[in-house]
Amino acid sequence: MHKKLDKKEVSRSRFSDRFAVRTLAVQKGFNSDISVRGQKYHIQTEDWGQQNPFLVSRIFVNGAVLKTIKTPYETALRQSSIHTTDAIRQALHRQHSTIIDTLMTGSMP
């Protein structure tokens, strides 16, 4: 006997299947060191892969995590019509660059 899925379960299932098929491998991330008004920051952005579909950025100051930014694939890939390895790589770069740009203006993302 099969369990009838509710709409939320069906939606989650389609989302998982879509990325499981089209996402091939965890992407290498980005690391940057910047200095803003005398304060040094290390920014690290990584892909957590299809089993945990998030792009995660961390801002470090003196070795301690100052802030973590966790973006679901669903949000990060909205701008891309195709969810491929290249699209994930571009989303990683976009998130990393946006954080650097925000810090350079003197704001915190």
Residue pairs with C-beta under 8 A, 6 or more apart in sequence:
5 13
15 74
18 83
19 50
19 53
19 73
19 83
20 50
22 82
22 83
22 84
23 49
23 50
23 53
23 73
23 83
23 84
23 85
23 88
24 84
24 85
25 49
25 85
26 47
26 48
26 49
26 50
27 47
27 85
27 88
27 89
27 92
28 47
29 44
29 45
29 46
29 47
29 92
29 96
30 43
30 44
30 45
30 92
30 93
30 96
31 42
31 43
31 44
31 45
32 42
32 43
32 96
32 100
33 40
33 41
33 42
33 43
34 40
34 41
34 43
34 100
34 103
34 104
35 41
36 103
36 104
36 106
37 106
39 61
40 61
40 62
41 59
41 60
41 61
41 66
41 103
42 59
42 60
42 61
43 57
43 58
43 59
43 60
43 96
43 99
43 100
43 103
44 57
44 58
44 60
45 55
45 56
45 57
45 58
45 92
45 95
45 96
45 99
46 55
46 56
46 57
46 92
47 54
47 55
47 88
47 92
48 54
48 55
48 56
53 72
53 73
53 74
54 70
54 71
54 72
54 73
55 70
55 71
55 73
55 76
55 88
55 91
55 92
55 95
56 68
56 69
56 70
56 71
57 68
57 69
57 70
57 71
57 95
57 96
57 99
58 65
58 67
58 68
58 69
59 65
59 66
59 67
59 68
59 69
59 99
59 103
59 108
59 109
60 66
67 108
67 109
69 95
69 99
69 109
71 91
71 95
73 83
73 88
73 91
76 88
76 91
76 94
76 95
77 83
77 87
77 88
77 91
79 91
79 94
80 87
80 90
80 91
98 109
99 109
102 108
102 109
103 109
